[in-house]
């Protein structure tokens, strides 16, 4: 039987868990939504798991006692609910779930929790503030792995959904789930008529079916396995560094 990964909770057994004092729990959080014509609905979950598992392996091998919790596969998708089988989870529901998970992590003697986010519609900052107010014993953090590395250094076409980056990453991590690129839509997206909403300082929610015809934003057709591997390795290095640093740092030692 193939040995399990001691940093992946769902693969561990009770005797193993009982004797290990974990320092950091990592919660992958994705979404279930359409990704153009060529990527599956679970793209955010598959990408996040692949990156987090590999980063946790590197952190574990460096001595950090990291445990990766099962992935939460539902994200905030209020702008896409008219697309069939988009699985929307309201922020208030996410907060309730996060509080319960934090309580279980704390009861297990773990004092650090990292939410590894893989979906642009999720925003955990305020949720972590509220959770932290009732769980002051925990060091709570979040990260958006898709913002950790400069995409322009690797990819030619910009985008933010089922684009060249996501397609390349999936071709590398889960190639069996990627349809031929000839089937992919162009990922053309309409901009807001109010020009300020296209700038980073102003915001309103995008209504997906009014923005894009194929559910993608960004042309994926120059994607490749080589680009996906380069991006994967760069993001994993960032994630493993974050995990290692958090595992070694207590709530009282965060500043210096």
Secondary structure by P-SEA (a helix, b strand, c coil): cccccccccccccaaaaaaccccbbbbbbbbbcccccccccaaaaaaaaaaaaaaaaaaaaaccbbbbccccccccccccccccccccccaaaaaaaaaaaaaaaaaacccbbbbbccccccccaaaaaaaaaacccccccccccccccccccccccccccccaaaaaaaaacccccccccccccccccccccccccccccbbbbbccccccccccccccccccaaaaaaaaaaaaaaaaaaaaaaaacccccccc
